[in-house]
Amino acid sequence: LFDKLSQGYPGAFVDLGVIDSSGNHVAYHGLHRLEDRNYSDAEWFRMVMSRGTYVSDVFLGYRGSPHCIIAVKRDEDARSWILRATLNNDRIDALIRSEAPDTGADAYIVNREGLLQTSPRAGKSLDPARSPVPPALSAGTVERIRVDGASLVQAAASLNQGRWLLVL
């Protein structure tokens, strides 16, 4: 499955794992040694067990480097299983930055707390955003703002069920 995902989305995925309903990693494909990990105390694990799906904010986790996960739960024969994929943040950064090439504009994703989920031209994932985050994560906003004394136009649109903003 990891190989098929990698063919369809080159460089997008770091690893893929199967976790049981107790939080144990029962199958894993990737670069890190995570087979012995138990995730029962992790927020993402509790969320996917209750909601069925979960897309995390960027976090450090066991790897010690910024990453994001997508997890889905499947119930089968009175047992629950989670398929969890780790996304490659460098690939996401490149995709977001490609939306503002050679214009002098910056593009990034920020969460509700104002922490960067991708790396803009100035800053890196998990740093506080330099520009103000719109107070409401709405469907879309365009406004004039001041950053470091400069007057800029900022456009923002919500992502990840309103938990993130894509900012340009």
Backbone as numpy.savetxt, mean C-alpha at the origin, in Angstrom:
# Nx Ny Nz CAx CAy CAz Cx Cy Cz
1.48 -19.84 -8.89 0.65 -18.64 -8.89 1.52 -17.39 -8.89
2.59 -17.41 -8.08 3.49 -16.26 -8.05 4.10 -16.02 -9.43
4.52 -17.08 -10.10 5.11 -16.94 -11.44 4.11 -16.36 -12.43
2.86 -16.79 -12.36 1.83 -16.25 -13.26 1.58 -14.77 -12.98
1.49 -14.40 -11.70 1.33 -12.99 -11.35 2.51 -12.17 -11.85
3.71 -12.71 -11.70 4.91 -11.99 -12.12 4.97 -11.82 -13.63
4.44 -12.78 -14.37 4.40 -12.65 -15.83 3.42 -11.56 -16.24
2.28 -11.53 -15.60 1.25 -10.54 -15.94 1.56 -9.14 -15.44
2.27 -9.06 -14.32 2.60 -7.78 -13.68 4.07 -7.79 -13.28
4.98 -7.68 -14.26 6.41 -7.80 -13.96 6.88 -6.82 -12.88
7.54 -7.37 -11.87 8.11 -6.56 -10.80 7.14 -6.01 -9.78
5.86 -6.30 -9.92 4.86 -5.71 -9.04 4.76 -6.41 -7.68
5.08 -7.71 -7.63 4.91 -8.48 -6.41 6.26 -8.92 -5.84
6.39 -8.84 -4.52 7.60 -9.26 -3.82 7.47 -10.72 -3.39
6.31 -11.07 -2.86 6.10 -12.44 -2.41 4.62 -12.76 -2.33
4.35 -14.03 -2.04 2.99 -14.51 -1.95 2.96 -15.58 -0.86
1.96 -15.52 0.01 1.89 -16.49 1.09 0.47 -16.94 1.37
0.37 -18.12 1.96 -0.91 -18.65 2.43 -0.82 -18.74 3.95
-1.82 -18.18 4.62 -1.85 -18.12 6.08 -3.12 -18.83 6.55
-3.01 -19.64 7.59 -4.21 -20.32 8.10 -4.96 -19.42 9.08
-6.09 -19.91 9.57 -6.96 -19.10 10.43 -6.36 -18.82 11.80
-5.26 -19.49 12.14 -4.55 -19.21 13.39 -3.42 -18.20 13.19
-3.22 -17.77 11.96 -2.18 -16.77 11.67 -0.85 -17.36 11.24
-0.79 -18.68 11.08 0.47 -19.33 10.71 0.69 -19.29 9.20
1.90 -18.95 8.81 2.29 -19.01 7.40 2.46 -20.47 7.04
1.62 -21.01 6.18 1.70 -22.43 5.84 2.33 -22.68 4.47
2.38 -21.66 3.63 3.04 -21.76 2.33 3.55 -20.37 1.98
4.73 -20.32 1.34 5.34 -19.03 1.05 6.23 -19.14 -0.17
6.19 -18.10 -1.02 7.13 -17.96 -2.13 7.64 -16.53 -2.13
8.93 -16.36 -1.99 9.52 -15.03 -1.98 10.94 -15.06 -1.48
11.52 -13.89 -1.31 12.93 -13.76 -0.96 13.20 -13.84 0.54
12.19 -13.62 1.36 12.40 -13.55 2.80 12.05 -14.88 3.47
12.62 -15.12 4.62 12.34 -16.33 5.39 11.16 -16.05 6.33
9.95 -16.24 5.82 8.76 -15.92 6.61 7.92 -17.14 6.97
8.38 -18.32 6.62 7.57 -19.53 6.83 7.22 -19.76 8.29
8.06 -19.32 9.22 7.81 -19.57 10.64 7.05 -18.45 11.33
6.59 -17.47 10.59 5.91 -16.32 11.18 4.46 -16.63 11.54
4.02 -15.99 12.61 2.62 -16.06 13.00 2.10 -14.63 13.03
0.99 -14.40 12.34 0.43 -13.06 12.18 -0.83 -12.82 13.00
-1.16 -13.70 13.94 -2.43 -13.59 14.66 -2.57 -12.26 15.41
-1.48 -11.63 15.79 -1.55 -10.34 16.49 -1.47 -9.14 15.56
-1.29 -9.37 14.26 -1.14 -8.27 13.31 -2.50 -7.66 12.96
-2.54 -6.35 12.85 -3.79 -5.66 12.50 -4.35 -6.17 11.18
-3.49 -6.31 10.16 -3.98 -6.73 8.85 -4.64 -8.10 8.93
-4.10 -9.00 9.76 -4.67 -10.34 9.91 -6.08 -10.26 10.51
-6.22 -9.49 11.57 -7.54 -9.33 12.20 -8.55 -8.71 11.23
-8.07 -7.72 10.44 -8.97 -7.05 9.50 -9.43 -8.00 8.40
-8.53 -8.77 7.82 -8.93 -9.67 6.74 -9.81 -10.80 7.28
-9.57 -11.24 8.50 -10.41 -12.28 9.08 -11.84 -11.77 9.29
-12.00 -10.51 9.65 -13.34 -9.97 9.88 -14.00 -9.45 8.61
-13.23 -8.86 7.68 -13.81 -8.23 6.49 -13.75 -9.09 5.23
-12.81 -10.02 5.19 -12.66 -10.85 3.99 -11.59 -10.37 3.03
-11.32 -9.07 3.02 -10.26 -8.50 2.18 -9.60 -7.36 2.95
-8.36 -7.06 2.59 -7.68 -5.96 3.25 -6.51 -5.49 2.37
-6.40 -4.17 2.24 -5.24 -3.54 1.61 -4.62 -2.67 2.69
-3.37 -2.93 3.02 -2.74 -2.23 4.14 -2.21 -0.87 3.71
-1.96 -0.03 4.70 -1.10 1.13 4.51 0.31 0.59 4.35
1.23 1.44 3.94 2.63 1.05 3.89 3.13 0.93 5.33
3.89 -0.13 5.60 4.43 -0.35 6.94 5.77 -1.07 6.82
6.51 -1.14 7.93 7.83 -1.78 7.91 7.76 -3.28 8.14
7.00 -3.74 9.11 6.82 -5.16 9.37 8.13 -5.89 9.63
8.10 -7.22 9.43 9.26 -8.07 9.68 10.44 -7.72 8.77
10.16 -7.20 7.59 11.21 -6.92 6.61 12.07 -5.72 6.98
11.48 -4.78 7.72 12.20 -3.56 8.07 12.29 -2.57 6.91
11.53 -2.82 5.84 11.49 -1.88 4.71 10.03 -1.62 4.35
9.75 -0.43 3.83 8.36 -0.08 3.52 7.75 -1.03 2.49
6.57 -1.54 2.80 5.84 -2.38 1.87 4.35 -2.33 2.18
3.56 -2.82 1.26 2.11 -2.81 1.35 1.64 -4.22 1.01
0.58 -4.66 1.66 0.05 -5.99 1.36 -1.41 -5.94 0.93
-1.79 -6.92 0.16 -3.18 -7.18 -0.19 -3.47 -8.59 0.30
-4.55 -8.74 1.06 -4.90 -10.05 1.60 -6.37 -10.33 1.36
-6.67 -11.58 1.01 -8.05 -12.02 0.82 -8.25 -13.33 1.57
-9.44 -13.47 2.14 -9.78 -14.68 2.91 -10.72 -15.54 2.08
-10.51 -16.85 2.19 -11.43 -17.80 1.57 -11.80 -18.85 2.61
-13.10 -19.10 2.73 -13.59 -20.14 3.63 -13.83 -21.40 2.81
-13.28 -22.51 3.31 -13.39 -23.78 2.58 -13.47 -24.93 3.58
-14.52 -25.70 3.50 -14.69 -26.86 4.39 -14.53 -26.49 5.85
-15.22 -25.46 6.30 -15.22 -25.00 7.69 -13.85 -24.48 8.14
-12.95 -24.19 7.21 -11.64 -23.61 7.54 -11.46 -22.34 6.73
-10.69 -21.43 7.27 -10.40 -20.17 6.57 -8.93 -20.14 6.18
-8.68 -19.61 5.01 -7.33 -19.45 4.49 -7.17 -18.03 3.98
-5.99 -17.49 4.10 -5.71 -16.15 3.59 -4.62 -16.25 2.55
-4.86 -15.62 1.42 -3.82 -15.44 0.41 -3.34 -14.00 0.55
-2.05 -13.84 0.78 -1.48 -12.51 1.03 -0.35 -12.25 0.04
-0.44 -11.11 -0.64 0.59 -10.69 -1.59 1.23 -9.40 -1.10
2.55 -9.32 -1.20 3.27 -8.10 -0.87 3.59 -7.36 -2.16
3.24 -6.08 -2.20 3.50 -5.27 -3.38 4.87 -4.63 -3.31
5.50 -4.45 -4.45 6.80 -3.83 -4.56 6.62 -2.31 -4.56
7.00 -1.64 -3.46 6.81 -0.20 -3.34 7.58 0.59 -4.39
8.76 0.11 -4.79 9.51 0.81 -5.83 8.73 0.85 -7.14
8.04 -0.23 -7.45 7.23 -0.30 -8.68 6.03 0.65 -8.59
5.41 0.71 -7.41 4.28 1.62 -7.21 4.77 3.06 -7.32
5.91 3.37 -6.69 6.48 4.71 -6.79 6.69 5.10 -8.25
7.28 4.21 -9.03 7.56 4.49 -10.44 6.27 4.72 -11.22
5.24 3.93 -10.92 3.95 4.08 -11.59 3.34 5.44 -11.27
3.33 5.82 -9.99 2.75 7.10 -9.59 3.54 8.27 -10.20
4.86 8.21 -10.14 5.68 9.29 -10.71 5.53 9.39 -12.22
5.23 8.30 -12.89 5.07 8.34 -14.35 3.85 9.14 -14.76
2.96 9.42 -13.82 1.77 10.21 -14.12 2.06 11.70 -14.19
3.26 12.11 -13.79 3.63 13.53 -13.83 5.03 13.70 -14.43
5.29 13.11 -15.62 6.64 13.16 -16.17 7.01 14.54 -16.70
8.21 14.96 -16.39 8.82 16.17 -16.98 7.94 17.42 -16.92
7.03 17.50 -15.97 6.19 18.68 -15.86 6.60 19.55 -14.69
7.46 19.02 -13.84 7.80 19.71 -12.60 6.81 19.41 -11.50
5.72 18.74 -11.86 4.70 18.37 -10.86 5.19 17.16 -10.07
4.58 16.97 -8.95 4.88 15.81 -8.12 3.60 15.01 -7.95
3.73 13.72 -7.81 2.58 12.85 -7.59 2.95 11.85 -6.51
2.01 11.62 -5.59 2.25 10.67 -4.51 0.93 10.25 -3.90
1.00 9.20 -3.07 -0.16 8.74 -2.32 0.11 9.01 -0.84
-0.90 9.51 -0.14 -0.80 9.83 1.28 -2.00 9.20 1.99
-1.81 8.77 3.25 -2.94 8.19 3.99 -3.65 9.26 4.82
-4.68 8.87 5.54 -5.48 9.81 6.35 -4.67 10.55 7.40
-3.62 9.90 7.90 -2.79 10.51 8.93 -1.74 11.46 8.35
-1.73 11.61 7.02 -0.76 12.49 6.38 0.59 11.87 6.15
0.69 10.53 6.26 1.96 9.83 6.01 2.02 9.37 4.56
3.17 9.61 3.94 3.35 9.23 2.54 3.32 7.72 2.39
2.57 7.25 1.41 2.51 5.83 1.10 3.41 5.51 -0.10
3.78 6.52 -0.85 4.75 6.41 -1.93 5.77 7.53 -1.76
6.85 7.46 -2.52 7.92 8.45 -2.39 7.78 9.55 -3.44
7.50 10.77 -3.01 7.47 11.88 -3.96 8.90 12.30 -4.31
9.03 13.36 -5.11 10.37 13.85 -5.48 11.17 14.25 -4.24
10.52 14.86 -3.26 11.19 15.24 -2.00 10.53 14.47 -0.87
11.20 13.48 -0.36 10.66 12.67 0.73 10.66 11.21 0.37
10.17 10.40 1.32 10.10 8.96 1.09 8.90 8.39 1.82
8.56 7.17 1.49 7.43 6.49 2.13 7.55 6.58 3.64
6.42 6.81 4.30 6.25 6.90 5.75 6.68 8.24 6.34
7.24 9.16 5.53 7.49 10.53 5.99 6.15 11.28 6.02
6.04 12.34 6.83 4.85 13.19 6.74 4.85 13.95 5.41
3.68 14.12 4.83 3.55 14.88 3.58 3.92 16.34 3.83
4.59 16.95 2.84 4.98 18.36 2.98 3.81 19.30 2.74
2.90 18.93 1.87 1.75 19.79 1.60 0.58 19.33 2.47
-0.34 20.25 2.76 -1.46 19.89 3.63 -2.36 18.85 2.97
-2.81 17.91 3.77 -3.75 16.89 3.29 -5.15 17.48 3.40
-5.93 17.43 2.32 -7.30 17.95 2.42 -8.02 17.31 3.61
-8.83 18.10 4.35 -9.45 17.58 5.57 -10.38 16.40 5.35
-11.06 16.36 4.22 -11.96 15.25 3.95 -11.45 14.49 2.74
-11.38 13.20 2.86 -10.95 12.39 1.73 -12.16 12.22 0.81
-12.33 13.18 -0.06 -13.50 13.19 -0.93 -13.17 12.58 -2.28
-14.16 12.54 -3.15 -13.98 11.95 -4.47 -12.93 12.70 -5.28
-12.80 13.97 -5.09 -11.79 14.73 -5.81 -11.82 16.20 -5.42
-10.64 16.80 -5.29 -10.55 18.22 -4.97 -9.44 18.84 -5.81
-9.62 20.11 -6.13 -8.58 20.92 -6.76 -8.57 22.23 -5.99
-7.40 22.61 -5.49 -7.32 23.84 -4.71 -5.94 24.46 -4.82
-5.87 25.74 -4.54 -4.59 26.46 -4.51 -4.07 26.37 -3.07
-2.80 25.98 -2.92 -2.19 25.85 -1.60 -0.84 26.55 -1.59
-0.29 26.76 -0.38 1.05 27.31 -0.24 1.93 26.27 0.44
3.08 25.99 -0.20 4.06 25.06 0.35 5.42 25.73 0.27
6.05 25.88 1.43 7.37 26.52 1.50 7.36 27.88 0.80
6.29 28.64 0.98 6.19 29.98 0.42 5.76 30.03 -1.04
5.63 28.90 -1.71 5.24 28.88 -3.12 3.74 28.60 -3.23
3.11 29.26 -4.19 1.70 29.03 -4.47 1.59 27.90 -5.51
0.86 26.85 -5.16 0.73 25.68 -6.02 -0.73 25.30 -6.20
-1.02 24.59 -7.27 -2.34 23.99 -7.45 -2.21 22.52 -7.10
-3.08 22.05 -6.21 -3.06 20.66 -5.78 -4.38 20.00 -6.17
-4.27 18.85 -6.81 -5.44 18.04 -7.14 -5.31 16.73 -6.35
-6.42 16.24 -5.84 -6.40 15.01 -5.05 -7.64 14.18 -5.35
-7.47 12.88 -5.33 -8.59 11.95 -5.52 -8.42 10.79 -4.56
-9.53 10.27 -4.04 -9.45 9.20 -3.06 -9.18 7.84 -3.71
-8.50 7.00 -2.96 -8.17 5.62 -3.35 -8.38 4.71 -2.15
-8.35 3.41 -2.39 -8.39 2.42 -1.31 -9.57 2.67 -0.37
-10.75 2.78 -0.96 -11.99 3.00 -0.22 -11.91 4.22 0.69
-11.28 5.29 0.20 -11.21 6.54 0.94 -10.12 6.60 1.99
-9.29 5.57 2.10 -8.22 5.58 3.11 -6.98 6.31 2.62
-6.85 6.50 1.31 -5.68 7.18 0.74 -6.13 8.30 -0.19
-5.20 9.20 -0.47 -5.39 10.21 -1.50 -4.24 10.11 -2.49
-4.59 10.17 -3.77 -3.60 10.36 -4.81 -3.51 11.85 -5.01
-2.32 12.43 -4.81 -2.13 13.88 -4.86 -1.20 14.22 -6.00
-1.58 15.26 -6.75 -0.75 15.79 -7.82 -0.61 17.29 -7.59
